[in-house]
């Protein structure tokens, strides 16, 4: 009898704390630590030390250690325990999205950009004709749970970036071109869903997640702490 085969746990038998941590879960923990710093629950040095640990954590259990003594962290991990998670549907709910766009982004022999802090409507049309369109939703305000982006590229390019904590779906194609949508599942109940549809003719349409400001802020704090540590050693 092969005892090894019977002692190794199957993936379905792994405890939640043993699961690999996602970037979205690291973001949640980092947000909790930032709030704790603002509330005075953590000192700046404690906050920086924990943030470094968050960046190197591999499993959900390792992340829990950094917020176990914080009230917000305890509530967060209770509320995010996966129970019967259902992925976002591949198409929007019938009747939820209007036929007319809330916004048109057009680039003809030029470039057009939507980025920064802006409000995302339910439907947006993007046209790149011998030009380029960039739609960055990483800092956008989502007022609706479902957002549709119709992207048409003819000898041009349409690039779409979304936050890591939303779901992303795509239905489109290319004619001597590339239509690529990187499927993304949020895992958070009620998270917005971005649907990308359209056509790339001798051009490209690309949609994928983008790290938001939170990750950049974390890396900035870690870099500053490393710089301080280096200066201390050099001053000795």
C-alpha positions as CSV (number, residue, x, y, z in Angstrom):
1,X,0.0,0.0,0.0
2,X,1.3,3.5,-0.9
3,X,0.9,5.4,2.3
4,X,2.2,8.6,0.7
5,X,-0.7,8.7,-1.6
6,X,-3.2,8.6,1.3
7,X,-1.5,11.1,3.5
8,X,-1.1,14.0,1.1
9,X,-4.1,16.3,1.3
10,X,-6.0,17.1,-1.9
11,X,-6.5,20.7,-3.0
12,X,-10.2,20.6,-1.9
13,X,-9.1,19.5,1.7
14,X,-6.7,22.4,2.2
15,X,-7.7,24.8,4.9
16,X,-8.4,28.4,3.9
17,X,-5.3,29.6,5.6
18,X,-3.1,27.3,3.5
19,X,-4.4,28.7,0.2
20,X,-2.0,30.9,-1.8
21,X,-2.6,34.6,-1.3
22,X,-3.8,36.8,-4.2
23,X,-2.7,40.4,-4.9
24,X,-6.3,41.5,-4.0
25,X,-5.9,39.9,-0.5
26,X,-2.6,41.6,0.0
27,X,-4.3,44.9,-1.0
28,X,-7.0,44.3,1.7
29,X,-4.4,43.6,4.4
30,X,-2.4,46.7,3.4
31,X,-5.5,48.8,3.5
32,X,-6.2,47.6,7.0
33,X,-2.7,48.4,8.1
34,X,-2.9,51.9,6.7
35,X,-6.1,52.5,8.6
36,X,-4.5,51.2,11.8
37,X,-1.6,53.6,11.3
38,X,-4.0,56.5,10.9
39,X,-6.0,55.5,14.0
40,X,-2.8,55.2,16.1
41,X,-3.0,51.5,16.6
42,X,0.4,51.0,14.9
43,X,3.5,53.1,15.1
44,X,5.2,54.1,11.8
45,X,7.9,51.5,12.4
46,X,5.4,48.8,13.1
47,X,3.4,49.7,10.1
48,X,6.5,49.6,7.8
49,X,7.6,46.3,9.2
50,X,4.3,44.7,8.7
51,X,4.0,46.0,5.1
52,X,7.3,44.4,4.3
53,X,5.8,41.1,5.6
54,X,2.7,41.5,3.5
55,X,4.7,41.9,0.3
56,X,6.6,38.6,1.0
57,X,3.6,36.6,2.3
58,X,2.8,33.5,0.3
59,X,-0.4,32.2,1.9
60,X,-3.6,33.6,3.4
61,X,-2.5,32.3,6.8
62,X,0.7,34.3,6.6
63,X,-1.3,37.5,5.8
64,X,-3.7,36.9,8.8
65,X,-0.7,37.2,11.2
66,X,-0.2,40.9,10.4
67,X,-3.8,41.9,11.2
68,X,-4.7,39.3,13.8
69,X,-4.5,41.9,16.6
70,X,-6.5,44.5,14.7
71,X,-10.3,44.7,15.0
72,X,-10.7,45.6,11.3
73,X,-8.6,42.7,10.2
74,X,-10.6,40.2,12.3
75,X,-13.9,41.5,10.7
76,X,-12.3,41.5,7.2
77,X,-11.2,37.9,7.3
78,X,-14.5,36.7,8.7
79,X,-16.5,38.5,5.9
80,X,-14.2,37.3,3.2
81,X,-14.3,33.6,4.0
82,X,-15.1,31.9,0.7
83,X,-18.6,30.2,0.9
84,X,-20.2,29.1,-2.3
85,X,-18.4,31.8,-4.5
86,X,-20.1,32.2,-7.9
87,X,-18.0,33.8,-10.7
88,X,-19.4,36.7,-12.7
89,X,-21.5,35.8,-15.8
90,X,-19.9,36.1,-19.2
91,X,-22.5,38.6,-20.4
92,X,-24.2,41.5,-18.7
93,X,-27.7,41.1,-17.3
94,X,-30.3,41.7,-20.1
95,X,-31.7,45.2,-19.8
96,X,-29.1,46.4,-17.4
97,X,-27.0,48.3,-19.9
98,X,-28.5,51.0,-22.2
99,X,-28.0,50.9,-26.0
100,X,-26.7,54.4,-26.1
101,X,-23.2,55.1,-24.7
102,X,-22.6,57.4,-21.7
103,X,-19.2,58.3,-23.2
104,X,-17.5,58.1,-26.6
105,X,-13.7,58.0,-26.9
106,X,-12.5,58.5,-30.4
107,X,-9.0,58.7,-31.9
108,X,-8.7,59.2,-35.7
109,X,-5.0,59.6,-36.7
110,X,-4.5,60.7,-33.1
111,X,-4.7,59.5,-29.5
112,X,-7.3,59.7,-26.8
113,X,-7.0,58.9,-23.1
114,X,-9.4,58.5,-20.2
115,X,-7.6,58.1,-16.9
116,X,-7.3,59.4,-13.3
117,X,-10.3,60.0,-11.0
118,X,-13.4,59.8,-13.2
119,X,-16.8,58.3,-13.1
120,X,-17.4,55.2,-15.2
121,X,-20.8,55.0,-16.9
122,X,-22.7,51.9,-17.8
123,X,-21.6,51.9,-21.4
124,X,-18.6,53.4,-23.2
125,X,-17.7,53.2,-26.9
126,X,-14.0,53.4,-28.0
127,X,-12.9,53.9,-31.6
128,X,-9.3,53.8,-32.7
129,X,-8.9,54.5,-36.4
130,X,-5.2,54.8,-37.3
131,X,-4.8,56.0,-33.7
132,X,-4.7,54.8,-30.1
133,X,-7.2,54.9,-27.2
134,X,-6.2,54.3,-23.6
135,X,-9.0,53.7,-21.0
136,X,-7.6,53.4,-17.5
137,X,-10.2,52.4,-14.9
138,X,-7.7,51.8,-12.1
139,X,-8.7,55.0,-10.2
140,X,-12.2,55.4,-11.7
141,X,-15.4,55.7,-9.5
142,X,-17.8,52.8,-10.3
143,X,-21.4,53.9,-9.8
144,X,-22.8,50.8,-11.5
145,X,-22.2,47.1,-10.9
146,X,-21.9,46.3,-14.6
147,X,-19.9,48.3,-17.1
148,X,-19.7,47.6,-20.9
149,X,-16.9,48.9,-23.1
150,X,-17.4,48.5,-26.9
151,X,-14.0,48.7,-28.5
152,X,-13.4,49.0,-32.3
153,X,-9.8,49.2,-33.6
154,X,-9.0,49.7,-37.3
155,X,-5.2,50.0,-37.9
156,X,-5.1,51.2,-34.3
157,X,-5.0,50.1,-30.7
158,X,-7.4,50.2,-27.7
159,X,-5.8,49.5,-24.3
160,X,-8.1,49.0,-21.3
161,X,-6.9,48.7,-17.7
162,X,-9.0,47.8,-14.7
163,X,-8.5,47.5,-11.0
164,X,-7.5,44.1,-9.5
165,X,-10.6,43.9,-7.4
166,X,-13.2,43.9,-10.2
167,X,-14.2,41.1,-12.6
168,X,-13.3,41.3,-16.2
169,X,-14.9,39.5,-19.1
170,X,-14.5,39.8,-22.9
171,X,-16.4,38.8,-26.0
172,X,-14.9,39.9,-29.3
173,X,-12.6,39.0,-32.1
174,X,-10.0,40.1,-34.6
175,X,-9.6,40.2,-38.4
176,X,-5.9,40.1,-39.1
177,X,-5.7,41.7,-35.7
178,X,-5.5,40.9,-32.0
179,X,-8.4,40.9,-29.5
180,X,-7.2,39.9,-26.0
181,X,-9.1,40.2,-22.8
182,X,-7.5,38.7,-19.7
183,X,-10.3,37.1,-17.7
184,X,-10.4,38.3,-14.0
185,X,-12.5,37.2,-11.1
186,X,-12.8,39.5,-8.1
187,X,-14.0,37.0,-5.5
188,X,-15.7,39.8,-3.6
189,X,-19.6,39.8,-3.6
190,X,-21.1,42.7,-5.5
191,X,-17.8,43.7,-7.1
192,X,-18.2,45.6,-10.4
193,X,-17.9,43.6,-13.6
194,X,-16.3,45.1,-16.7
195,X,-17.4,43.6,-20.1
196,X,-15.2,44.3,-23.1
197,X,-16.8,43.7,-26.5
198,X,-15.7,44.7,-30.0
199,X,-13.5,44.0,-33.0
200,X,-9.9,44.5,-34.0
201,X,-9.3,44.9,-37.8
202,X,-5.6,45.0,-38.6
203,X,-5.2,46.5,-35.1
204,X,-5.4,45.5,-31.4
205,X,-7.8,45.5,-28.5
206,X,-6.3,44.6,-25.1
207,X,-7.9,44.6,-21.6
208,X,-6.2,43.4,-18.4
209,X,-5.9,44.3,-14.7
210,X,-3.5,46.9,-13.4
211,X,-2.0,47.4,-10.0
212,X,-3.6,50.4,-8.4
213,X,-2.1,53.2,-6.3
214,X,-2.2,51.1,-3.1
215,X,0.6,48.7,-4.3
216,X,2.7,51.7,-5.4
217,X,2.2,53.3,-2.0
218,X,3.3,50.2,-0.2
219,X,6.4,49.8,-2.4
220,X,7.2,53.5,-1.8
221,X,7.0,53.1,2.0
222,X,9.2,50.0,1.9
223,X,11.7,51.8,-0.2
224,X,11.8,54.7,2.2
225,X,12.3,52.4,5.1
226,X,15.2,50.6,3.3
227,X,16.7,53.9,2.5
228,X,16.6,54.9,6.2
229,X,18.2,51.7,7.2
230,X,21.0,52.1,4.7
231,X,21.6,55.7,5.9
232,X,21.8,54.4,9.5
233,X,24.5,51.9,8.6
234,X,26.4,54.4,6.5
235,X,26.4,56.9,9.4
236,X,28.0,54.5,11.8
